[in-house]
């Protein structure tokens, strides 16, 4: 699907040759409605002009006991509603057409991934991450689809000539049984949904329950119950023949009406009520969140994109572009796919339930970001307002095409960019992209960012790192090593196999200097040929880009790329997931293409290949591993750190309640490392309490920011006895004999706790798009 007609724009931000003009999606919506309406009219005319009767004794008559005027009403009203519904839906699609281009075309290269994403959604696999809600929705979803299918099959059979009819005999009996199974599943699902929303009332549903929810559930319940009553009355009317016993719900119910007076009239009234329920469904479908029946599968199908999972949208060179505005503040600044996202939202609130900012009392609610953008899009439409994604309070009106009428800067800056919202969304809505695009606007156009972030900007611009330290001190950490590490000047050829990209934290932060030393010692033990850039290395620009300052990011990234390309660097090892993500996923946007590997992956390779000898390595302690967001959710690397730890004898690995793809952020991502946290509970305090609750004596991290935040958090909770370290430090402790608390767990058991699966290719930048979505993904 491509909304744009005039030109094609790729994920690299480059404008290609003009694309062929094609029908707009809004026009296709209307044409589809006209096609369905035409088929319905044709069916009605054909059934009236040339009725065909099935002589089989085991079959059912379509429209039995329904007089001709009511049949005519059926074939008259339905086409009108089909056309009207498609027109209303087209008005929504016209809103998507207001967005910027986004190349989501289906090609031979991506069609397999697109279909896999589509199947994951329509088979309810994404919803089953929450088993109870997933099962409930599956009952409704599959029940409705089967009921729609059996109704369509019945109508097709109705139109066929006598010799071609097939719904008779055992086929009809099986058909009746399948229909009743679907009806039971559908009705039970509706009752369960009503119980969950109005009696159990989980918080994420309670705060967004609107009158339309009652209308939707009531309409579906009416359709399900009247369907069974209509079937029972029809069976009673024809004398309850034995072959109808296959309708295992309708047949027993038909006994309730045996011998009832005015049975035919009651049947007609129930049939009309059932039909009215279906008409109500068609009326509310395009104007309530029921529209997700179409928009959600479409959104899931369009999930795959050229841009890696962890990369932000590219921007043109800010020193050369003619653009006058950057980021997103009005509807037309978003891409058409981002606008489709808002109409695909099911308002389930799963994103809210996993947001670390929301969990700790910050103003950010990811679901509200989607709904507010959707409201502004809907109510500012040039072709007239359409219904919002979900109902809202009347006073929350929109008077202009600007999302900041409904979204505050405080909401945007509270985000840690952990991607938990994107990862858990069952319909693949890209929430983080919207937040980061709005940050770009606030930072570049309004200079509306937290004061303390300005200090980090100045430090990156003037000193090449957010700490504001002298570049001449970048290699000082190496003084703690017994042997010198070669520092290669940025103007010299790089004649080593690997560049060890230390990063700003590993170079300047006292805690993380120990990580750098430990990693270097391990690389030396394994005989790895590596060198560092020292003063020639500058910040990758991740904090600038994640906080919206694309100008500083491009300045730093361009400098690094020119240095490394000029030196001939091809392979990079880094201990920082933020550097790992930026170097591997975002530098290619600016011409920097390298094989980037995280130190956890490289250590795993060294251990498995036998280059790092762990024969005498032992760590007799209970360890819990904290997942880095930029290693895990942004790059799907979950098992490598666990396998490194699991390779140690004596270790007891325990998981926190939130781990793997559901792991909670440390609170420092999205440049939050350089912003004050003054509202609500500190994220790192909450996460540290989860680590303490495991009873672990050690906490393992694989990210410099996570190390700082978890270590501070554990101490704030009064647990100075718990050792927080990077995995490289734990590994070195085990090798050098500093693991001491026996727990009696074998290495084999610990490896099982860590998980199983194939090791990543040592030269791959990340496990992009991997099916491994985490340790705890139930």
Secondary structure, 3 states (H helix, E strand, C coil): CCCCCCCCECCCCCECCCCCCCCCHHHHHHHHHHHHHHHHHHHHHHHHHCCCCCCCCCCCCCCCCCCHHHHHHHHHHHHHHHHHHHHHHHHHHHHHCCCECCCCCCCCCCHHHHHHHHHHHHCCCCHHHCHHHHHHHHHHHHHHHHHHHHHHHHHHHHHCCHHHCCCCHHHHHHHHHHHHHHHHHHHHHHHHHHHHHHHHCCHHHHCCCCHHHHHHHHHHHHHHHHHHHHHHHHHHHCCCCHHHHHCCCHHHHHHHHCCCCCHHHHHHHHHHHHHHHHHHHHHHHCCCHHHHHHHHHHHHHCCCCCCCCCCCCCCCCCCCCCCCCCCCCCHHHCEHHHHHHHHHCCCCCHHHHHCHHHHCCCCCCHHHHHHHHHHHHHHCCCCCCCCCCCCCCCCCCCCCCCHHHCCCHHHHHCCCCCCHHHHHCCCCCCHHHHHHHHHHHHHHCCCCCCHHHHHHHHHHHHHCCCCCCCHHHCCHHHHHCCCCCCECCCCCCCCCCEEEECHHHHHHCHHHHHHHHHHHHHHHHCCCCEEECHHHCCCCCHHHHHCCCHHHHHHHHHHHHHHHHHHCCCEEEECCHHHHHHHHHHHHHHCCCCEEEEHHHHHHHHHHCCCCCCCCCECCCEEEECCCCCCCCCCCCCHHHHHHHHCCECCEEECCCCCHHHCCCCCCCCCHHHCCCCCCCCHHHHHHHHHHCCCCCEEEECCHHHHHHHHHHHHHCCCCCCEEEEHHHHHHHHHCCCCCCCCCCCHHHHHHHHCCCCCCCCCCCCCCCCCCCCCCCC
